[in-house]
Amino acid sequence: MRIETIAVHSGRQVDEATGAVTAPLHLSTTFQRDADGGFRRGFEYSRDDNPNRRSLEICLAALEGGATAVAFSSGMAAISASIEALRLEHPGRLVLPQDMYFGVRSFLTDTAFGRSLETIVVDMADPDAVEVACRDGEPGIVWIETPSNPLVSIVDVAAVTAIAKTAGFAAVVDNTWATPVLQRPFEHGVDVIVHSLTKYIGGHSDVMAGAAIVREAGPHLDELRAIQRHRGVLASAFDSWMGLRGIATLPVRMRAHSASALSVARFLEGHPAVARVHYPGLASHPGHEIASRQMSEFGGMVSFEVRGGRDEAMTVAAALSIFTRATSLGGNHSLVEHRESVEGPATSASESLLRLSIGLEHVGDLIADLVQALSELSEQAG
């Protein structure tokens, strides 16, 4: 089945008790034993398994083309659990990209487990740098994020994964920004894909969940399940139900996000108050050729740098009326955020950079909003 059909049907079935086409929400924490003490229905206690979470995991695995998905309470829960689980088989260093989600950096510096890891940060656009990082010591994990947060950088998944595999490293891709609609990392041999379901998969800024999808079963899958169950970092029944609801429209939404983002990026690239635009759909983007090979479209995230610095960027953000000033991304409404002020000194974002999450409003209205906001800089200069 094609991905649109998988998104609508996988993990779902007509409710046998009522005939409901949409699955009911199962909030029960415990389930009845059979007379012989067994659980023929397959559920015992909601921390161990839940009908809604099981449906979500089945659908996510089908979407990515993996063996199994494990749904967690947040994207960071999925990320940290994946690193910990993979270290059973790959205890060596963690190779990271220069530009990546700030939550990963915080996990590595703010937790005892994170600080215990040997990490090395490389420019993953340079295959030689990745090869050198994987050369010495015990094989570990290569962490790939593409497109990256917040600079929308592109990593060649096939090339980096091949280097990792040759060195005996596990390869992980954070596919949150592309989703399985736009990018298929398992086709390039990666071991694990992680998602913040809070973003595009939930799609409406009303779900908090994450997931790790494994290409093949193994000790890391068993450990992921153990972490999910015994630490209780599992996706709730309600968030699982909402996540599955969001997936049904994911293919249509991602294409709409991508089309509007490309139009916005082209507009910004031609605006005199904009110094630089980060969007892989532009021919000027250094990762455009690679993105064109490994993505079907270029996603809904655009970052741009205004001419000036922090004050000018804040002026533009404050003047926007359709874009909401808020953290996160991937919802149906457009967001703007000044990442440097959020992330602090460790950020890869410049003071002049604004990150846009392009929503589902009419793209003409979004561009008009940017026109009037950027005009504030011209008025100040005058």
N, C-alpha and C positions, 0 to 999 in steps of 0.2 A: 504493500500500500504506500501511496505517496504521503508526504508529511501532513498535508491538510486533512487527510482521512484519518491518519493516526491520531492527530490532535483532537479530533472530534470523538473517536470511538475507542481508542485504547484505554484499558483500565475501567471501562464503563460497561454496564449491562442493565437491562430493564429490571427494576426491582421486582422480585418474585412475589413478595407479599402483597404489593399494591398495584403493580404495573406501571409505577412511576418511571418516566424516561430519564429524569434527572435523579441521580442517586440520593438517598436520604442522608442527612448528617447524623452520624453515630457518636453521640456525646457520652455514652455509657463508659465508665471506667472498668467495669467487670462484666463477664459473660457467663451464662449458665453452663454448669457441667451437665453431661449426660448422666443417666442413671448408673452407668458403669464407671463413672468418674472421669471419662474422657471428654474431649472437646471436638466432636465430629464437625462442627461448623468452622473450626480452625482458629477460634479466638478465645483467649483466656483472660487477659488483662491488658488494658489499653497501652501501657508502657511497653509491653512486648510486641503487640501488633494491634492494629485498628483497621476496620474496613476502609475508611477514607484514606488513611495513610498508605495502605496497601495499594489502593487504586491509583493514587498519585505516583507511587514508586514504579508500578507496572508501566504507566504511561510515560514517565520520564525515561525509563530504560528503552522503551520502544522508540521514542523520539530521537535519542542519541545513537541508537543502534548498539547499545551495550548489553551486558549480561544481566545486571541488576543495578537498581538505584537504592540509595539509602537516604531518607529524608530527615533533615535536622531542623532545629528550632530557628536557625538563622544561617546566612551565608558564611559568617565567621565560624560558626559551629562546624559546618561542613569542611571549611578550609583547615581548621586546626585538627579536626579528626582525621582528615586525609593525610596530613603530614605525619601525624603520630602513627597511624596505621601502616603507612608505607615504610616507615623506618624499621619495622620488623624484618623486612627483607632487604632494605637499602639504608643501612645505618650511617652512611657517610655524609658528606656535606650537602647542604641545600643550596643549589645554584638559582639565583634570582635575577629578574630583569631590572634594569635601572628605573624604569617607570612601571609602577604597579599600584594596586589598590592600597591606600594608606592603612587600612585595617590590618593588612598582613604585616606591614612594618611595625605597627603598634603591638601586635601579638608577639613578634620576635623580641621586642625590647621591654615589654611591660609584664611578661609572664616568666616564671622560673623555667618552664619547659622551653619557651622560645629562646631564652638566653643561653640555654644549654646546647643549642644547636650550633654547629659550625656552618656559617653562611658565607657566601661570596656573591657579590653583585657584579653583573657583567652587562655589556651592551649586546643584547641578543640579536641585534641586526648584523653582528659580526660573528660568523660561524667559527672563525679561528679563536675568538675569545671564549666561546662556549666550550670548544674542544680543549683548550688549555685548562679551563675550570674543572673539567671532568677527568683530567689526566691523572692526578695524584690521589693517593689514599683509597679508602673504601668507597665503592659505588654508593651514591646517595640518590637525590631527587633533583630533577630539573623542573623548575616551576615556570610555566609559560602563561603569560596573560596577553591576549591579543583579540581585538583592539585593547589598548591599555588605558588605565585610569590614572591621571586625567589628560595625558597628552595624545591619546588616540594613536599611539605608535603601533606598528605592525611587526609581528614576529613570523618568520617562515616556519610554520609548524612542522612540515615534513622534514626540512633540513635539520632543525634543532632536535627533533625526536630521533632522527637517524644517528646523530652524534651521541645523544644520550644512550641509545640502545647499544651502540658499539662499545661504549665505555661501561656498560652494565648498570646504568642509572635508570630509575623510573622516570617517566615523563607525565606531567600533569598539565592540563590546560584549564584555566579559568575561562569558561565560555559564556560568562554572564552577559557581556555586551553584544555578542554576536547571536547567541542562542542557537539551537540546532537547526533553526530555519535558514540561517545564513552561513553557517560554518559547521563542518563535520570532522572534528578532530580524531575520532576513532578510525577514520579512513586513512589517517596518516600514522597509525600505530601507537598512539598515546595509551597510557595505562588507565588513567583516571581523568574524568571531567568533573569539574565542580561548578556549581551555580549558586548565586544568590537568587532564590526564587522571589524574593522581595521586589526584584526589579522587573524585567520584561515578562517573565513567565507569569507572575501574579498579575502584573499589567495595570493595576488600578490604585497603587499606593495604599493598599489595605491588607496586605499579607506580610507576615514576617516568617520566613522559612529559608532553608537552603537544602542542597542535595549534593551527594557525591555519586557518580555513576561509574561503575567499573567495567572495563572491556572484558575481563575474564575473572571467574571466581578464583579465590586463593586465600592465603592467610590474611592479606590486607582487607579482604571483604569480611572475613570473620571478625577481625578486630574492629572494623567500622560498625558492625552490628552490635558488638559488645559495648563500644563507647556509646552508641545511640541508646541502648537499653539500660545499661548500668549507671551511666551518668545522667540519664533522663533528658538528654539534649535532643529530643525528638520533635518533629513537626506535630503540632496539635491536630486534633480531628478537624477543627474549624478551619485552620490555615491550610490543611491538606485539601479540604473540600473547596476552599476558595482558590487554591492553586490549580486544581484540576479544572475549575470553571474558567480560569484565565487561559489555560493552555488551549481551550477550544478555539479561541480567536487569535492565538499567537501568530500563525502564519500570515493572516491578513493584516494584523497590526504591525508586524515587523516590516512588511513591504511598504505600508503607509508611512511609518516612522522613517524608513530609509529614503523614500522618495522626497519627503519634505526636508529631511536633513541635507540632502544633496543640494536642493534649491537654496536653502539657507546658507550653506557653505559657499556656494557660488556667488551669492549676493555679498556675503561678508568679504570674500577675496577681492572683490572689486571696489570696496568702500574705502575712501581715502583716510578715514579715521581708524582703520584696522591695519595693524602691522603684520599679522600672521594668522593664518587659519590652519587648524589641525583637523583634517578630515580625509580619510584614505580614499574617498571617492573623487577627490581632486587630482588631476594629473600632476600637479605640483607637489603632492605629498610624497616624501621619500619611500613610503611603503606601498604606493599605489599599484605597482606591477604585481607585487606579491599578493596584496589584498584581492586583486582582480582574479588571481588564480585560485585562491583558497576560500573566497567568500562569494556567495551568489549576489549579494548586495552589500552595502557598506555600513549599515546600521544607523541608529538614530542619535548618536552622540557627536557633538561638534564642540571643540574648544577653540577660542580665538583670543588674540592679544591685541588690546587697543594701543594706540600710540600714546605713550605717556607711562604712567605707573599705577600704583595702587589707587590713588585718588581718582584718576580718570576711570579706572575699571569700576570702582564703587559708584561713581556718578552714573555710568551707563546702567549698572544693575538696578540702582534705585529708581531710574527713570522708566524702566520697563513696566508695562501694565498688564499684559497678557501672560508673560513669563512670571512665574512665582519664584521669589527668592527662598529656596529651600534645599536641604540636603536630599540625596537619593536621586533616582532616575528611573526611567522605564515605564512611567505611568502614562495615562491618557492625556494629562495636562502637561504643558511645557514648564521646565524649571531652569533657573539660572543660579549658579553658585560661584563665588570667588574662592577658589580652592586654597590659595596660599594662606588666607586668613583662617581657614579651617584646619589645615594640616600643620602650619607652623614651619620652623626652620628646616625640618627634614623633607619638606615637599619638593617635588620636581617641577611644580608650577611656578611660573614667574608672578610677580606682583601685578602684572598687567593682564593676567589670564582670567577669562571667564569660561566656565564649562556650561554648555547648554544640553539639556535633555529635551529633544524635540518631541512634542506630544502629537495629538491627533486633531488639533485645531486646523483650520484652513491655513495653508502655508502663506497665502497672501496676507492674512492678518498678522501672522508671526513676523513676516518681513517688514510690514508696516510698523509694527511695534519696535523693531530694531532700528528702523529708519529714524523714528522720532527720538529714541533713546540716544542713538549716536549723534544726533544733531545737537544734543546738549554739549558735547565736546567742542563742536564748531562755534557755538554761542559763547562758551567760556573762553575759547582762543580769541574770538573777536573782541 
